[in-house]
Amino acid sequence: MESAARDVWYFTVNLPSSSLTARVHLAALGFIAFSVSLPMAWVSLGKLALLLAIFAMPWLARASDPSGPPLQHSLSMRISLAIGLVWAVSLLWTKVAPLEGLHALGKHLKFAEVVMLMALIRNPSQARWAMGWFLIGQLGLVLQGWLLWVGVPLPWTTGFKHPSDGLRYSVYSTYLDQTLLYAGTAAVSWHLRKRWPGLALGCIGLALAAIAHNFLLQPGRTGWLVSLAVLGSALLSDLKPRARRTTLISVLVMFAALAGLIPGSISDRLSLSIKEIQSYVQTGNASTSIGFRMRAWSLSIQAVARRPLEGYGVGSWTQTVKQIEGERADDIFGTATSNPHQEYLLWAVSLGIAGPAMLLAWMGAMVWDARRAPRDLRAALFSVLTALAIASLFNSALYDALVGDFFVITLGLLVAWSWREDAVDAQETAT
């Protein structure tokens, strides 16, 4: 109990420095990490705080010494700069209006928040502080989801305003966004539970509550798949090799049982998926969720085949596929800007076949930067990256607002902590 109280006090009340500059620095980190658990307006304020903090780094850096090598040694930094430059240069050949192109560029460049957090977080203590606030925010988000299930009226939530089947237990957005957020939260909370020994059971409870909410209360098919990946990552990371296969098979059997026993949820959604695929294959029906995706993916592949090297430029996806589709384009994609609900194809249409390769290189660079970090940090990072990689197969998981911001902030916190703690371990070994 004393250990739990000490951990709560550490990252909620007691700032680990008396310096005003250090307190401002930590307050900014805490707010940035906490903001991804709030509505989109607060997420935007968190991004603004991150940008302002980067500009203020010459002042903030005076209050703390960095624990590791210069950031320019980071592969993530170099890869991010190169990719950002390619996205910016693609403005030269995009056919969309300049303002539309700049708006799309800003949405794509959110991946740079990872290295911004690596610059802002200068030692493991700051990383632990920021991650603590991240988990506190996610605890509130998961708790609200369960309170909606109990029937507690929460007037600010999506579930209260739109109590339809698909949104009944959603807090700030849709079930798709929320299931991905919950899966990422479960991954971080589970793998880093020993970082706060007094709160380890609480971290385990948060992870289980988030995963259970996804499977039992939400209809998100992508969320279920990502949640399964998170579960598999936890099993492979924490169990002894001999127990992994048996446990993994047991989890799959349990999932199959849940799919058959829970009415109106997993089994129905899986059956609906099969019907939507059959409908598209037989009649070309693109009005369903899967039908839309299959049509968008087909058109995206055709677009890449026509211009495989340079692509069509930033912000060009909607205009490009509508030109290929022809008369039915507005009926399928509407009149507003759309996306293919597939991050890899979005990058391919915009930047050519090098686009997906750059996206994968960005993910791989984070793994490389964390290669010498403690096992729990590497496991958490790999689990969240796996969640992002799978989600990006069925959605524009980075490009989309809210869920994209959640992933880059979560990854930024994990990579920064890994980078700084890796450096500390290296220094201790050398001495």
N, C-alpha and C positions, 0 to 999 in steps of 0.2 A: 504494500500500500504506500509506504514511504517513497519507494522507487517510482511508482506511478505518479504520485503527487509532484515529485521532483521533476519528472519529465514534462508534465503538463505545465508546471511553472516555467520551465526552461524556454519553451517555444510559444508561450502565450502571454507571459507577463514580464519576465525578467530578461531584458535585453542584455546580452553578454558584453556590454561595454558602456562606459559612462560618457564617452565622447559624443558630442552633439552630431558631428559628422558621421560617426559610426551608427548612431541611432537613426539618422535619416536614411543611411544606406540600408540598414536592416528593415526599416519600415517600408521602404520601396520594394525590397525583395519579398517581404511578407505580403504586401498588397498585390504584387504581380502574380505570385503563386496562388493566392486566395481568389483572385478575380475570375479564374476559369471555372469556378463553381457558382458563378452568378449569372444573371441575364446578360445578353449580348452588349448592352450599353456599358456595363461594368467591365466586360472583357475588353472593349475598346479603350476604356480608361486605363486598364492595366497595360495595354500595349503602348499607350501614350506615356505612362509612367516609365516603362522600360526604355523608350526612346529618350526621354528626358534624362533618365539616370545615366544612359550611355554618354550623352553630351556632358553630363556633370562628373564623369569619371575622374578627370584631373583633380577635382576637389575631393570626391568620395574616396579615391585611392589613398589619400594621405592618412586615413585613419586605420588602415589595415595593410599588412604585408602579404603579398601573394605567396602561396605555399608551393608553387611549382614553376615549371619552365615557362618562358614567354609563350603567349598564345599563338604566335605565328608558327610555332612548331606543330600546332594542331592540324591534322589532316582535314578535319571538319571545317576549319577556318578557310583553308586553301580551296577546298572543293566548293564551299558555299560562295566564295568570291567569284570563282570561275563560272558557276551556274548562274549567279545573279547577273554577271556581265552578259552572258548569252541571252538571258531573258530580256535584258534591257536593249541589246542590239537588235533583237527581233522586232522591235518597234519600227525599224527601218523598212521592213517588207510586209508588215501586217496591213490588211485592207480596211480595217475598222477605223472609226473616227479617232483622232488623237486622245481625246478625253476618255473614251471607252477603252482604248489600249492602255492608258496609264492606270485606269481603275483596275483592269485585269492584272496588270503588272504588280500593283500593290498587293493584290490577293495572293498572287503566286510567290511573292518575295517573303511571305510570312515565315518560310523555312529559315530565314536569316535570324529569327529570334533565338534559335538554338545557340549560335555563336555569340549573340549579344548577351545571353545569360552566362555563357562561359566567361565572357569578359567581366561581367558584373559580379559574379560570385568568385571571390578571391581565395577562399580557404574552405576546408571541410566544415568548419563551424557555421559559416554562413549558409552553406548548402543544406546542412541539417536543419537550420532555422527555417529556411524557405520551404523545404519539403514538409516540415511540420505544419506550416500554415496551409500548404496544399492539401494535406490529409485532413486537416480540420474542416476546410471548406468542402471537401468531398464527403466527409461524414455528414455535414448538414444537408448536402444534396441527396445522398442516399436515404437519410432519415425522412426527408420530405416525401420521397417516393413511397416509402412504407406507410407514412401517415395518410397519404391519399388512399391507399388500399384499406386502411382501417376505417376510413370515412371521415377523417378530420377535415373540415373545410379550410382550405388554404387559398384565399382569394387571389393571390398574386400568381398562382401556378397555371400552367396550360391545362392541366387536368380539371381544374375547377371551372375555367372559362369555356372549355370545349370537352365536356364529359362523354365523348364518343368512345367506342371500343378501343380505337387505336391510340387515343390520347388520354385516356382516363387516369393513368398513373404517371403521366409525364409532368415534369416540374417546370422547366423553362423553355423547352423546345418540343421536338417530336420524339417518338419512341426510338427512331433510328439513331439520332444524336445521343440520346440518353443511354441507350444500351452500350454504345461504344465508349462513352465516358465512364460508365460503371465498370466495364471490362478493364479499361486501363487503370482505373482506381484499384480494382481488385489485384491486379498484377503488382502495382507499386506497394500496396499495403501488405500483401502477403510476403513478398520477397524482402522487404525492408523492416519486417516486424521486430527483428532483434536489435535494430538501431535505437529503439526506445524500450529497454528491457522491462520497465514497469508498465508499459502499455502494449506489450506483445499480444496479450489476449484480445485487447481492443482492436488491434490491427487485424488479427485473424477474423474477429467478428465483422469488421467492416468489409473485408474481402468476401466473406461468405454471404453477407447481406446483399452486397452488390451483385454477385453472381446469381444468387437465388432470385432476386428481383427480375433480372433479365430473363431467366428461364421460366419462372412461374407466372409473371404478371405482364410481360411485354410480348408483342407479336413480331418483333424485329428478327427477320431471318439472318441478316448479316450479323446482328448482335449475338445471336446464338452461336454462330460459327466462330466469331472472334472469342466469345466466352469459352468455348470448347478449347480453343488454342491456348488461352490463358491457363485453363485447368491443366492441359497437357504440359505446358511449360513449368507449372508449379510442381507437377509430379516428377518430371524428368530432372528438375533441379534439386529437389529435396530428398528424393527417395534413393535408397541404395540400388545399384544396377539390377540385382536379382529380383527386387520387388517391383520394378518399374513396369514390366510387361503385364504382370498379373493385375496390378492396380489400374493400369490404363485400360485393360480389357473390362475390368469391373466398372469403371466409369462409363465406358461406351454402352455397356449393358444397361446400366442405370439410366442413361440418357434415352436409350431405346424404350425402356419401360415408361419413363415419363412421357415420351412422345405418344404412347398409346393410352396412358391413364388420365392425362390432364385434358379434359374436354374443352373444345373451343380454343385451343392454344397451339402447341407444337404440332400435333398430328394434323389439325385442320390447315395450318399454314403450309406445312409440307405438301399436303394434297393440293392446296391452291397453287403452289409453285409448279407442280407437274401439269396442272390444267392450263396455266398461263403459258408455259413453254409449248404445250401441244397446240394451243390456240394460235400462237404466233407462227409456228412451223406450218400449220395447216392452212391458215387464212391470212397470215401477215398482220394479225391484230396487234397494234402497238399502243393500245389504250391502257393496258394493264402495266403494273410495275415492272414485271420481267419483260413483257413485250416491248415496252419503251426502251429498256436497256439493250435488248437484243437488236433492235433497229438502230439505236444510236451507235452501238459497237460496230455493226455491219457498215454503216456509213463512214464511221471513223477509219476503219480499215481501208475502205475504198479511197478515202482522202489521203491517207498516208501513202498508198500505192501510187497515187498520182504525183505526189511531191515528197519523196522519201528523204531527201537530204536536208533541206532547210526548213521544211514545214511551211505553215501559213502565217506564222507570227503570233505574238501574244494577243489574246482576246479574240482569236479568229474562229474558234470552233463552231459557234452557232451559225455564223454567216456561211462558213464552208460547207457544213453538212446540209444546210437548207438549199444551197445551190445544187448539190448532188441529188437531194430528195425531189426537188421540183415542186409541183403544185400542192402536194399534200403537206408540205413542210410546216406551215403554221398550225395545221390541225394536230400534228404530232408534237411539235416543240413549242407551240405558243408563239406569242409575238415578243416576249421578253428574252433577255440573254439566258441561255441554258448551258448545260454541260453534259458530257456523256455518261455521268455516274460511273466513271472509271478513271482513276487518276493517271494510270500509265498511258491510256489512249489520249487523254487530254494533253499530256506532254508530247506525245508522238505527233498529233495533228499540229500542234503549235511549233515544235522545234525539230520535227523529223524523227527518224529512227534513233537519233542520238538522245532524244528527250528522255525516254524511259531508262536508258543506260545512265544518264546523269542522275536521275532520281534514285536508282539503285546504288550508284556510287556515293550519293549523299548519305544514304542509310548505312552503307558499308563503312564510310569514314567514321561515323559515330562508334560503330563496333570496334574499329581499329584504335580510336582514341581511348577507349575504355578497356583495352585488352589486358592491362596490368592492374586494373582496379580490383578491389575485393570481390569475392564470388557473388555476394548478394546484390551488389550494385550492377555487376555484369548481367546477372539473371533478370533483374528488374528491367534493365535497358533492353535486353534481347526480347523479353516478353512484350513490352510496349511496342517495340519495332515490329514484332510479328503481328501484333494486333493491327498496326497501321498498314502493314503490307497486305494483309488479308482484306481489311476494310477497303483498301484502294482498288481491289479487284471488282468491287460492286458499287463503289461510290467515289466521288471526287473528294477523298477524305482530307486532303491537305487544302485544296482550293476552297472547299465549303467553309463558311463562317462557323464559329463556335467549336465544332468538332475539330477543325483544322487547327484552331488556336489552342485547344486543349492538348492536342498531340505535340505541337511544337514546344509549348511551355513545359509539358511533362518530360519530353525528351531533353530539353535544355537543362532542366534541373538535374536529371540523371547523368547526362554527359558531363556537366560542370562538376558535379560531386565526384564522379569517377576520375576526371582529369586532375582535380586538386588532391584527392586522396591517393591517387596513384603517385603523384609527385611527393607527397609526404612519406609514403612507404619507401620510395626510392631514396629519399634523403636519409631516412632512418637507417636503411640498410647500408648506405655508404659510410655513415658515421659509426 
